[in-house]
Amino acid sequence: MAFNGTWKIDRNENYEKFMEAMGVNVMKRKLGAHDNLKITVQQDGNKFTVKESSTFRTIEIEFTLGVNFEYSLADGTELTGSWNMEGDKLVGTFTRKDNGKVLTARREIVGDELVQTYVYEGVEAKRIFKRG
């Protein structure tokens, strides 16, 4: 339940390079790097509700660990996959519907921060959040 709470984006590492690898155009990359993302996580056993609120959209995602679901990124990229717990980390494996390539994501608490790490086509990026 360490993930529970509201988290506000603090900083990004290599995020524009990651979005470029994902095929996001330059204008959307510039906007995406400054999206003021805030996520609210509620965990109830194996069920999670995550509300994402940014400059561009607000969505609510519900998922159960180990159960596939569909998700659209802010740029419209459609994915299918699932989240699982590995130790104290949330690890997601998602497949793009348009090209079949895999995007992995990891959420972990490091100190008093929530660190989201993404890997796509060998490019790794981090988005670091502070409790808000």
C-alpha positions as CSV (number, residue, x, y, z in Angstrom):
1,M,0.0,0.0,0.0
2,A,3.1,2.2,-0.1
3,F,1.9,3.5,-3.5
4,N,-1.3,4.9,-2.1
5,G,-1.7,8.7,-2.2
6,T,-1.3,11.6,-4.6
7,W,2.0,12.1,-6.5
8,K,3.0,15.2,-8.4
9,I,5.7,15.1,-11.1
10,D,8.9,16.6,-9.9
11,R,11.4,15.9,-12.7
12,N,12.2,13.7,-15.7
13,E,15.3,11.9,-16.8
14,N,15.7,11.2,-20.5
15,Y,12.0,11.5,-21.1
16,E,12.1,13.4,-24.4
17,K,14.5,10.7,-25.8
18,F,12.1,8.0,-24.7
19,M,9.1,9.8,-26.3
20,E,11.2,10.1,-29.5
21,A,11.9,6.4,-29.5
22,M,8.1,5.9,-29.1
23,G,7.5,7.9,-32.3
24,V,6.0,11.0,-30.6
25,N,6.4,14.1,-32.7
26,V,8.6,16.9,-31.6
27,M,5.7,19.3,-30.6
28,K,4.1,16.6,-28.5
29,R,7.4,15.7,-26.9
30,K,8.0,19.4,-25.8
31,L,4.4,19.5,-24.4
32,G,4.7,16.0,-22.8
33,A,7.9,17.0,-20.9
34,H,5.9,19.7,-19.1
35,D,2.5,18.0,-18.6
36,N,2.2,18.7,-14.9
37,L,1.2,15.1,-14.4
38,K,-0.4,14.2,-11.1
39,I,-1.3,10.6,-10.2
40,T,-3.4,9.3,-7.4
41,V,-3.0,5.6,-6.5
42,Q,-5.4,3.6,-4.5
43,Q,-4.5,-0.1,-3.8
44,D,-7.0,-2.6,-2.3
45,G,-5.2,-5.9,-2.2
46,N,-4.5,-6.9,-5.9
47,K,-6.8,-4.2,-7.3
48,F,-5.5,-0.7,-8.2
49,T,-7.2,2.4,-9.2
50,V,-4.9,5.1,-10.7
51,K,-6.2,8.5,-11.7
52,E,-3.9,10.4,-14.0
53,S,-4.4,14.1,-14.3
54,S,-2.3,16.3,-16.6
55,T,-2.5,19.4,-18.7
56,F,-3.9,17.3,-21.5
57,R,-6.3,14.8,-20.0
58,T,-7.7,13.2,-16.9
59,I,-8.4,9.5,-16.9
60,E,-9.0,6.7,-14.4
61,I,-7.5,3.3,-14.8
62,E,-8.6,0.2,-12.8
63,F,-6.6,-2.9,-13.0
64,T,-6.0,-6.2,-11.1
65,L,-2.4,-7.5,-10.8
66,G,-1.7,-10.1,-13.4
67,V,-4.8,-9.4,-15.5
68,N,-4.4,-7.9,-19.0
69,F,-6.1,-4.7,-19.8
70,E,-6.1,-2.1,-22.6
71,Y,-4.7,1.4,-22.1
72,S,-4.1,4.5,-24.4
73,L,-1.1,6.8,-23.8
74,A,-1.6,10.5,-23.9
75,D,-0.4,10.6,-27.5
76,G,-3.1,8.0,-28.5
77,T,-0.7,5.0,-28.7
78,E,-2.8,1.9,-27.7
79,L,-1.3,-0.8,-25.5
80,T,-2.4,-4.1,-24.0
81,G,-0.7,-5.7,-21.0
82,S,-0.6,-6.1,-17.2
83,W,1.0,-5.0,-14.0
84,N,2.5,-7.4,-11.5
85,M,4.2,-7.0,-8.1
86,E,7.9,-8.1,-8.0
87,G,9.0,-7.6,-4.4
88,D,8.0,-4.1,-3.6
89,K,8.0,-2.9,-7.2
90,L,5.0,-2.6,-9.6
91,V,6.2,-4.0,-13.0
92,G,4.2,-3.6,-16.1
93,T,4.7,-5.2,-19.5
94,F,2.7,-3.7,-22.4
95,T,2.6,-4.5,-26.1
96,R,1.8,-1.7,-28.6
97,K,-1.2,-2.6,-30.8
98,D,0.2,-0.8,-33.8
99,N,3.6,-2.5,-34.1
100,G,3.7,-5.3,-31.5
101,K,6.8,-3.8,-29.7
102,V,7.1,-4.1,-26.0
103,L,7.1,-1.2,-23.5
104,T,8.0,-2.0,-19.9
105,A,7.3,0.2,-16.9
106,R,8.3,0.0,-13.3
107,R,6.9,1.9,-10.3
108,E,8.8,1.9,-7.1
109,I,9.1,4.0,-3.9
110,V,12.7,5.3,-3.5
111,G,13.0,7.3,-0.2
112,D,10.0,9.7,-0.3
113,E,9.6,9.6,-4.1
114,L,7.7,7.5,-6.6
115,V,10.0,6.6,-9.5
116,Q,8.4,5.5,-12.7
117,T,11.0,3.9,-15.1
118,Y,10.0,3.2,-18.8
119,V,12.0,1.1,-21.3
120,Y,11.2,1.0,-25.0
121,E,13.5,-0.2,-27.8
122,G,16.5,0.0,-25.4
123,V,15.8,3.6,-24.4
124,E,15.2,4.1,-20.6
125,A,13.5,7.1,-19.0
126,K,12.5,8.1,-15.5
127,R,9.7,10.3,-14.2
128,I,10.1,11.1,-10.5
129,F,7.1,12.2,-8.4
130,K,6.8,13.7,-4.9
131,R,3.8,13.3,-2.6
132,G,1.5,16.1,-3.4
